[in-house]
Amino acid sequence: MTNPVVETIKRDGSRFYVHPETNAKVLGVTSITRNLPKPFLQYSGQRLVAEETVDDLGSITQLMVAGNRDPAMDMLKRALQSSTGNVTRIDHWQHNHQNLHDGQN
């Protein structure tokens, strides 16, 4: 649950979050990803797993050298949910996608 609570509305089966001060409406992650073609999601997922591998190669290597293949695989499977501070990679992706949609960089 979002803290503080953010108002949401539904339109045509999609959820929008409403900014409390500006009343701006932003699509929710599920609504965005539901409308994306599957090849994009596959590419994005592959890219994030590759980034996780490169960014945390030391930990993955230690697990593999110690014979802990399954934990290493689990670590990479969770790449999309891995945290960057308090914001997940999915949140970063949603923010970047919304900026592209709005014509911002």
C-alpha positions in Angstrom: 0.0 0.0 0.0 1.2 3.4 -0.9 2.1 5.7 2.0 0.7 8.4 2.0 -2.4 7.0 0.3 -2.8 8.1 -3.3 -6.2 8.4 -4.9 -6.8 6.1 -7.8 -9.4 6.0 -10.5 -10.3 3.5 -13.2 -10.9 4.3 -16.8 -11.5 1.7 -19.5 -10.1 -1.0 -17.3 -6.9 0.8 -16.5 -5.9 2.2 -13.1 -4.6 5.8 -12.8 -2.9 7.4 -9.8 -4.0 11.0 -9.1 -1.5 13.5 -7.9 -2.9 15.1 -4.7 -1.9 18.6 -5.6 -1.8 18.9 -9.4 -4.6 16.3 -10.1 -2.3 14.8 -12.8 -3.1 11.3 -13.7 -0.5 8.6 -14.2 -1.1 5.0 -15.4 -0.3 2.3 -12.9 2.4 -0.3 -13.6 0.0 -3.1 -14.4 -1.9 -0.9 -16.8 1.3 0.1 -18.6 2.7 -3.4 -18.8 -0.6 -5.0 -19.9 -0.6 -2.7 -23.0 3.1 -3.3 -24.0 4.0 -5.9 -26.7 5.5 -9.1 -25.3 8.9 -8.8 -27.1 9.5 -5.5 -25.3 9.0 -7.1 -22.0 11.2 -10.0 -22.9 14.0 -7.6 -24.0 13.6 -5.4 -20.9 13.7 -8.4 -18.6 16.8 -9.8 -20.3 18.5 -6.4 -20.0 17.7 -6.1 -16.3 19.1 -9.6 -15.6 22.2 -8.7 -17.5 22.6 -5.5 -15.5 22.1 -7.4 -12.2 24.8 -9.9 -13.3 27.3 -7.2 -14.2 26.5 -5.1 -11.2 26.8 -7.9 -8.7 29.2 -10.3 -10.4 31.3 -10.7 -7.3 28.3 -12.1 -5.2 27.2 -14.3 -8.1 30.7 -15.7 -8.6 31.1 -16.4 -4.8 27.9 -18.3 -4.8 28.9 -20.3 -7.9 32.4 -21.1 -6.6 30.9 -22.3 -3.3 28.6 -24.6 -5.3 25.5 -22.6 -4.6 24.0 -22.6 -8.1 20.3 -22.4 -7.0 20.8 -19.3 -4.8 22.7 -17.6 -7.6 19.9 -18.4 -10.0 17.3 -17.1 -7.5 19.2 -13.9 -7.2 19.1 -13.3 -10.9 15.4 -14.3 -11.2 14.6 -11.6 -8.7 16.5 -8.9 -10.7 13.3 -7.0 -11.5 12.4 -6.7 -7.9 15.9 -5.8 -6.7 15.9 -2.6 -4.8 17.7 0.6 -5.6 17.4 2.6 -2.5 13.7 2.6 -1.7 12.6 2.4 -5.3 12.5 -0.8 -7.3 13.7 -1.1 -10.9 10.1 -1.5 -11.9 9.3 1.9 -10.4 12.3 3.4 -12.4 11.0 1.7 -15.5 7.5 3.1 -15.0 8.8 6.6 -14.4 11.0 6.5 -17.5 8.2 5.1 -19.6 5.7 7.7 -18.5 8.3 10.5 -19.3 8.8 9.1 -22.8 5.0 8.9 -23.2 4.7 12.6 -22.1 7.5 13.6 -24.4 10.1 14.3 -21.6 13.6 13.0 -21.4 
